[in-house]
Amino acid sequence: MAIPDVVLLTKADCHLCTEARAAVERVTSALGVQWTEQAIDGNPELQERYAEEIPVVLVDGVQRDFWKIDEQRLTRTLKRTLDG
């Protein structure tokens, strides 16, 4: 069973990021998966790449969702990884 690397990219003063944190937490908690959050503030490379799409969910380094996180899609993605 592969353990997915789930990262939520956020920025300061982002109301969508608050909603995304809750969505990612619900999905990952239900599946027993850990996740991390990384702010793009102060990181020019991430700001250039993701500035207009925040929040962004990455699974194993691949962008899987942005703005409004689709919990069903994230669940399917993580289950596929877990089932390997």
C-alpha positions, 0 to 999 in steps of 0.5 A, spaced: 500 500 500 502 506 497 502 512 502 500 518 498 503 525 499 498 530 500 500 537 500 495 543 500 498 550 498 495 556 501 496 563 502 495 569 507 488 572 507 485 566 503 477 565 505 478 559 500 484 556 503 480 555 510 474 551 506 480 547 503 483 546 509 477 543 512 475 539 506 482 536 506 482 534 513 475 531 512 477 526 506 484 525 509 482 523 516 476 518 513 482 515 510 487 515 515 492 519 511 496 525 513 497 531 510 501 538 510 500 545 508 505 549 505 504 557 504 506 560 497 507 567 501 515 568 500 516 563 495 517 566 488 517 559 484 510 557 488 507 564 487 509 564 480 506 557 478 500 557 483 498 565 484 491 564 481 489 557 483 490 557 490 488 553 494 491 547 490 491 540 492 497 536 490 497 528 491 504 525 490 507 532 487 501 532 482 496 538 482 489 534 483 484 540 485 484 548 486 480 553 488 474 549 491 476 542 493 472 536 490 472 532 496 469 526 492 474 527 487 480 527 492 477 521 496 477 517 489 484 519 488 487 517 494 483 511 494 487 509 488 493 511 491 492 507 497 490 501 493 496 501 489 
